Amino acid sequence: MRRMLLPVFIMLFVVACPSTFGQPQGFNYDEAKVPDFELPSLLTSASGKKIASAADWNNIRRPEILKLFQEHVFGRLPDREVQLSVEERSRQTVHDGLTLRRELRIFFTEDRNGPAMDMLVYTPAAAKSAVPCFLGLNFHGNHSVDPDPAIAITKSWVRNDSKRGNVNNRATEASRGKSASRWAARMIVKKGYGLATIYYGDIDPDFHDEFKNGIHAITEPDREGDRASDAGGSISAWSWGLSRALDILIVDRFVDGERVAVFGHSRLGKTSLWAGANDPRFRMVISNNSGCGGAALSRRRFGETVKRINTSFPHWFCLKHREYNDNEDAMPVDHHMLMALIAPRAVYVASAVGDQWADPRGEMLSLYHAGPVFELLGRKGLPSNQLPELDNPVHADVGYHIRTGKHDVTDFDWAQYLKFADLHLK
Ligand code: GCU
């Protein structure tokens, strides 16, 4: 009888707390304990002027807010002009004739041994003209996105991982196709879209080395002493890489560079939002489970906090961001302003109910609170500040869903992004 009690207790606990089970402990997951806070005003300029027209937004307030995010959150993007060049390394019809797969190496300088990033590009094999395209960074190398045996295994630094067979910080055959469930490549191509992806470690390996490796070798080669408090962290480096990828997609004849949606999951969702905020050429921006430092409102302190993220990932944000550890109310911005920087372009925020660490309600609320800027620019924001039913997306000028399941990218997520893209990119 006793022996039965423990499993029953565990089962009851899981049923009672389905959403927090398995999340890092010692953080707030209780809505009743979210502190009162006031969000910084979107539509009042630093000098106190009321922003009441699109022109004032574009000329005054938007540049102010972009600068605040550069100074206080992510740091500046590298400002170094680079001469990109591209080498096509493979071209083949795959997916039973459905898809044209290309691998492009994008060099940042003339040095063929210098930093470069490899972009895997899928487009419909039957396409008669350039197609709209999703562009996103991946976590584990282009070879992890599809079981295709011909995709080159990344030679960049990867995190050691016995499940993926990554040893000595190098990827092996064992990780081929291991992330395919997150990329829905066939579904995307069948719907007439392209998919372009790059391993984020090609741009900046995701560990703290004081910003020497990856693109930093070329964007700040002669730096001595400490970095400025607003020098960009890795999220800024990855965002810069996405814009350089877009430079290439714009001249690529298979992709319509004016209809590119930038997509990212988790830390790479923080990155897609920041890339979209900086680069208005991205027509649509998708944040998948981006959480703290991405879509979520920092002031809610629900799940992951500013202090925790700056401590676990000291290289993601700028140095100044650390001043807001346990001090969120002093930040001159919150993340509804990041959404507003993307307006009037189409933004999609997706949450998962099992991902309370990322604060689903806070992700939705930042999109909701950006509404006045969408409206000023002739678009509609989210209709309600309440979470919609599970698996019931809201698709309009902006999009949101919260789905069943955990922190991940699923076919359900992609099916929504495709429907939303049909509204905004077709
Ligand atoms: C950690 C981190 C998150 C991040 C996630 C990821 O969980 O705390 O902020 O989004 O990693 O990128 O996978």
Residues whose N, C-alpha, C, O or C-beta is under 5 A from the ligand:
A	BS01	GCU	H265 S266 R267 L268 N289 S290 G291 C292
